[in-house]
Amino acid sequence: MKKPLSPEPERIRLTQRPRRNRRSPALRDLVRETELSPSDLILPLFVTEGKKQRLPISAMPGQFRFSLDELLKTCEEAADLGVPAVALFPVLPEGKKDKRASESVNPKGLLQETISTIKAKVPSLLVISDVAMDPYSVDGHDGLVRDGEILNDETLPILADMAIVQAKAGADLVAPSDMMDGRVGYLRRALDQAGFHDVGILSYAAKYASSFYGPFREALDSAPRSGDKKTYQMDPANRREAVREALLDVQEGADILMVKPALAYLDIISLVRSKVNVPVAAYQVSGEYAMIKAAAERGWIDGPRAMHETLLAIKRAGADMILTYFALEMARTLRG
Ligand code: PBG
């Protein structure tokens, strides 16, 4: 008889067989290292003026610009599903925008009214409010613009006033997404002086100048009217700089740090997680959501599985919490 070229099966003595731990669903459950829960998720929401509005966002199927009455239903659903927090972004009509983002400090403005109404109607839900000028700015920039330059120090008092009116309205955490230098410390002092010691700061610590924000800018009609955001948002090529930004924000008093976007920046999430002792959030941004939805609509990938896998990967990388437009869909799946 001819001798086989490969060793005979009975002669293979493998001590290590990692596949043993994958043999059944029960074993895989037992050895799983990362588990997602609805309590890891934060739902970003867009609020617009008016009543009974659910305006679709074309590049974000399943996401809407809600008027407050409709938004409340979504907030109730989030709370029922065990999603602990929403992150709010206002959509302003062009007529309410100006160079100084004046509407952002109107105590009766859309965002403030939304915050106080959610806190009154769904008190268990945490409200995180965005601190940045872009939704309110005719320039579409996160800071004050003069002669094409985004001014840092002149922007800080505007952000501080914004944070204070949001805190007054009842925000649990304010989330500066502007990337101006020194804003976390400036906001912390301003909030403390106004008596809001307990209002936390979730800082967008490592926020990159990313192509993945496109659908969000469509939703808010907030794309920069000229130039780009590269003088304040980070260069996607940089990694050490994320640590520098993270450590500064912790020093200045941030309660939670954020890395954004998420999937293309898993190394940054992991690195920041290893360098600080505060919780780390990651933001699976609009373009990440759009890519999964678009490919799933074409039947090119399995949407729900890609949703689960990407969120799991973001948590595995080190995120303690994830802002994601999938929050409700994911929570429903996890609830079975
Ligand atoms: C701006 C802001 C942006 C996002 C959150 N806050 C866009 C930008 O920086 O231009 C993007 C979120 C997303 O894409 O889902 N303050």
Residues whose N, C-alpha, C, O or C-beta is under 5 A from the ligand:
A	BS01	PBG	A132 D134 D142 S177 F212 Y213 F216 V285 S286 G287
